[in-house]
Amino acid sequence: MTSSRDVKWRGVLIVESLQHDRGIWHRVEVTGRSKQRLENEGSRGEFTFCNVEVADKDVDSLLLTVAARLQAPGWYFHLERDRVIKVAYPGRVMEMSASDPDSIRDARRYGVSIGIRLEQLHFERFIGNPFDQ
């Protein structure tokens, strides 16, 4: 039987979004990797998108670490589990839920306020689909 502590959070971490990655990659399990362009930012070139899984017991400390290492402006990292999304922005972590549209709206509004394009903040598409596939 699987306990809730064994359940993994899943999401996408972009390699180039990090100022430095010390203390991050050994704490995630990379389950897939691809080169892609960001929505409406093709001129910036391709980035390395890593599908990652994180143990429940490690998720909050990892998000704080990533939030401290994300480049600003314009980057974030999300993880999803059970219709809940946790997102790390540079210097800040937020949580939102499918059952609380205001939490999603607040996270989106904050992302736009720090320079992330609105079309990159449709968190609803990650609910049940954390790798956006």
C-alpha beads as a LAMMPS data file, in Angstrom:
LAMMPS data file: protein, C-alpha beads

133 atoms
132 bonds

1 atom types
1 bond types

-500.0 500.0 xlo xhi
-500.0 500.0 ylo yhi
-500.0 500.0 zlo zhi

Masses

1 110.0

Atoms # bond

1 1 1 0.000 0.000 0.000
2 1 1 1.279 3.480 -0.907
3 1 1 1.181 6.141 1.775
4 1 1 0.530 9.786 0.985
5 1 1 4.202 10.441 1.840
6 1 1 5.195 8.266 -1.154
7 1 1 3.073 10.217 -3.625
8 1 1 5.122 12.335 -5.996
9 1 1 4.617 15.915 -7.028
10 1 1 5.192 16.340 -10.757
11 1 1 6.129 19.337 -12.839
12 1 1 8.517 20.993 -15.248
13 1 1 11.807 22.664 -14.369
14 1 1 13.648 24.593 -17.077
15 1 1 17.413 24.199 -16.744
16 1 1 18.173 27.711 -17.990
17 1 1 15.768 29.301 -15.483
18 1 1 18.206 28.721 -12.628
19 1 1 20.982 31.158 -11.668
20 1 1 22.841 28.156 -10.323
21 1 1 21.574 24.674 -9.629
22 1 1 23.603 23.586 -6.620
23 1 1 21.372 21.573 -4.298
24 1 1 18.534 21.058 -6.763
25 1 1 19.034 18.253 -9.282
26 1 1 19.931 15.558 -6.747
27 1 1 16.560 16.257 -5.028
28 1 1 14.389 15.578 -8.078
29 1 1 13.883 12.612 -10.340
30 1 1 14.092 13.676 -13.988
31 1 1 11.633 11.539 -15.976
32 1 1 11.902 13.323 -19.309
33 1 1 13.832 16.055 -21.073
34 1 1 13.169 18.078 -24.217
35 1 1 14.302 21.233 -25.997
36 1 1 11.477 23.720 -26.607
37 1 1 10.735 27.381 -27.113
38 1 1 8.636 29.390 -24.659
39 1 1 5.156 30.536 -25.693
40 1 1 5.440 33.665 -27.828
41 1 1 9.156 33.976 -27.062
42 1 1 10.650 32.030 -29.953
43 1 1 13.312 34.672 -30.509
44 1 1 14.902 33.698 -27.171
45 1 1 15.796 30.297 -28.585
46 1 1 15.333 26.824 -27.158
47 1 1 15.394 25.879 -23.501
48 1 1 15.802 22.528 -21.749
49 1 1 12.509 21.449 -20.172
50 1 1 12.864 18.658 -17.583
51 1 1 9.862 16.676 -16.382
52 1 1 10.554 16.082 -12.716
53 1 1 9.061 14.187 -9.791
54 1 1 9.576 15.167 -6.160
55 1 1 8.694 13.212 -3.020
56 1 1 6.011 14.827 -0.864
57 1 1 8.368 15.059 2.117
58 1 1 10.848 17.126 0.053
59 1 1 8.527 19.393 -1.919
60 1 1 8.372 22.463 0.317
61 1 1 12.098 22.696 0.995
62 1 1 12.868 22.133 -2.703
63 1 1 10.466 24.899 -3.746
64 1 1 12.132 27.327 -1.333
65 1 1 15.543 26.398 -2.726
66 1 1 14.379 26.838 -6.318
67 1 1 12.693 30.174 -5.463
68 1 1 16.057 31.395 -4.162
69 1 1 17.848 30.298 -7.348
70 1 1 15.438 31.311 -10.135
71 1 1 16.550 34.081 -12.424
72 1 1 14.446 37.202 -12.336
73 1 1 12.447 38.367 -14.102
74 1 1 10.350 35.965 -16.064
75 1 1 10.821 32.480 -14.608
76 1 1 8.868 30.084 -12.416
77 1 1 8.746 26.393 -11.507
78 1 1 5.546 24.470 -10.849
79 1 1 4.646 21.134 -9.278
80 1 1 1.196 19.491 -9.228
81 1 1 -0.404 16.728 -7.202
82 1 1 -4.047 15.920 -6.483
83 1 1 -5.348 19.070 -8.208
84 1 1 -3.073 21.307 -6.120
85 1 1 -0.276 23.330 -7.716
86 1 1 2.698 24.801 -5.913
87 1 1 4.689 27.390 -7.804
88 1 1 8.084 28.911 -7.070
89 1 1 8.705 32.399 -8.372
90 1 1 11.975 34.233 -7.733
91 1 1 11.920 34.747 -3.966
92 1 1 8.366 33.505 -3.403
93 1 1 6.357 30.258 -3.250
94 1 1 2.581 30.161 -3.758
95 1 1 -0.002 27.375 -3.614
96 1 1 -3.202 27.129 -5.607
97 1 1 -6.008 24.629 -5.930
98 1 1 -8.473 23.653 -8.644
99 1 1 -11.224 24.124 -6.059
100 1 1 -10.136 27.714 -5.348
101 1 1 -10.182 29.845 -8.526
102 1 1 -9.098 32.918 -6.527
103 1 1 -5.814 31.203 -5.606
104 1 1 -5.112 30.557 -9.295
105 1 1 -6.024 34.126 -10.224
106 1 1 -3.738 35.489 -7.470
107 1 1 -0.797 33.327 -8.590
108 1 1 -1.321 34.393 -12.209
109 1 1 -1.603 38.089 -11.271
110 1 1 1.617 37.859 -9.270
111 1 1 3.439 36.150 -12.149
112 1 1 2.426 38.880 -14.584
113 1 1 3.518 41.536 -12.049
114 1 1 7.063 40.119 -12.074
115 1 1 7.383 39.964 -15.855
116 1 1 6.048 36.560 -16.880
117 1 1 3.867 36.524 -19.989
118 1 1 0.198 35.864 -19.299
119 1 1 0.054 33.045 -21.868
120 1 1 2.677 31.159 -19.841
121 1 1 0.558 31.286 -16.670
122 1 1 -2.491 29.185 -17.541
123 1 1 -2.053 26.976 -14.494
124 1 1 -5.411 25.271 -15.084
125 1 1 -3.823 23.277 -17.912
126 1 1 -1.409 21.682 -15.397
127 1 1 -4.179 20.276 -13.187
128 1 1 -3.971 16.528 -13.761
129 1 1 -1.431 17.282 -16.524
130 1 1 1.695 18.559 -14.736
131 1 1 4.013 17.986 -17.703
132 1 1 1.665 19.954 -19.992
133 1 1 1.484 17.130 -22.541

Bonds

1 1 1 2
2 1 2 3
3 1 3 4
4 1 4 5
5 1 5 6
6 1 6 7
7 1 7 8
8 1 8 9
9 1 9 10
10 1 10 11
11 1 11 12
12 1 12 13
13 1 13 14
14 1 14 15
15 1 15 16
16 1 16 17
17 1 17 18
18 1 18 19
19 1 19 20
20 1 20 21
21 1 21 22
22 1 22 23
23 1 23 24
24 1 24 25
25 1 25 26
26 1 26 27
27 1 27 28
28 1 28 29
29 1 29 30
30 1 30 31
31 1 31 32
32 1 32 33
33 1 33 34
34 1 34 35
35 1 35 36
36 1 36 37
37 1 37 38
38 1 38 39
39 1 39 40
40 1 40 41
41 1 41 42
42 1 42 43
43 1 43 44
44 1 44 45
45 1 45 46
46 1 46 47
47 1 47 48
48 1 48 49
49 1 49 50
50 1 50 51
51 1 51 52
52 1 52 53
53 1 53 54
54 1 54 55
55 1 55 56
56 1 56 57
57 1 57 58
58 1 58 59
59 1 59 60
60 1 60 61
61 1 61 62
62 1 62 63
63 1 63 64
64 1 64 65
65 1 65 66
66 1 66 67
67 1 67 68
68 1 68 69
69 1 69 70
70 1 70 71
71 1 71 72
72 1 72 73
73 1 73 74
74 1 74 75
75 1 75 76
76 1 76 77
77 1 77 78
78 1 78 79
79 1 79 80
80 1 80 81
81 1 81 82
82 1 82 83
83 1 83 84
84 1 84 85
85 1 85 86
86 1 86 87
87 1 87 88
88 1 88 89
89 1 89 90
90 1 90 91
91 1 91 92
92 1 92 93
93 1 93 94
94 1 94 95
95 1 95 96
96 1 96 97
97 1 97 98
98 1 98 99
99 1 99 100
100 1 100 101
101 1 101 102
102 1 102 103
103 1 103 104
104 1 104 105
105 1 105 106
106 1 106 107
107 1 107 108
108 1 108 109
109 1 109 110
110 1 110 111
111 1 111 112
112 1 112 113
113 1 113 114
114 1 114 115
115 1 115 116
116 1 116 117
117 1 117 118
118 1 118 119
119 1 119 120
120 1 120 121
121 1 121 122
122 1 122 123
123 1 123 124
124 1 124 125
125 1 125 126
126 1 126 127
127 1 127 128
128 1 128 129
129 1 129 130
130 1 130 131
131 1 131 132
132 1 132 133
